[in-house]
Amino acid sequence: MFTHHSSAFILKRQDFKEYDKLLTIYSEKEGKIEVVARGTRKIQSKLAGHLEPFALVDLMVAQGKYHDRVTGSTILKNFEHLKSNFERIALATYFNESVDHLTRLHQTDQQTFDLIKEAYSALDHYNQKREDDFKRQVLIVLSFLLRLLSLQGFQPSFKNCFYCQRGIKEEQNFISYSQLSIICPACRKNEDNLETISPTTLKVLRLMSQERFSSLKINNLDDLIFGEIREVVNKILQAVSEREIKSAKMIEDLV
Ligand SMILES: [Zn+2]
């Protein structure tokens, strides 16, 4: 029987057969794959404790006829603060679901693996003192998702108009979810169903697409703008994955 090791993040767990779990994992060596963990629904299972989400695990996987299966696991890094309260768990769940929706099976990509690790670390290290802390954490997670979109080849254009290619000015512009781009007022006639986007939201989205966003300070972000940012990113994620991100509702209930 062929077995191999790989560092991985567990994105999703589903019940499978009577006692098993089907895990969707993002592994360093193989990208996103599905593996079966046998017997993990039995109370005395030794494996179960090491197959929780929000940890970096080292998995031993054996090749199977229909599904590969987990034969051993060790926790390499436990992101403890990430599980320290309901808000963080909701955010990490939302992040995991989005990663699952945006990535395809069996596509190894070191940059995506590193980005997941970076996102977990950023949330884990976030110093929870300020009142607007949750707002800030939501923005950090959304910024990682924008970067993940780019890695998967869906870079939304927030700088130039899709039709005329001119630089977007500071005015009321439009967004096209089919083109994943901003459309200037002069070109809005080219497309039906465009939605408006405010200049401030656009400015923050540009900042959020940058790698160093988690170290940037954004002060006094208006609730309306914050709401518009969440809506835009969620609609982009849905347009790309053609699926609803179910856990987005949990975030909306918490803000
Ligand atoms: Zn234009």
Boltz pocket constraint, residues with backbone or C-beta under 6 A from the ligand:
constraints:
  - pocket:
      binder: B
      contacts: [[A, 161], [A, 162], [A, 163], [A, 164], [A, 165], [A, 166], [A, 183], [A, 184], [A, 185], [A, 186], [A, 187]]
      max_distance: 6.0
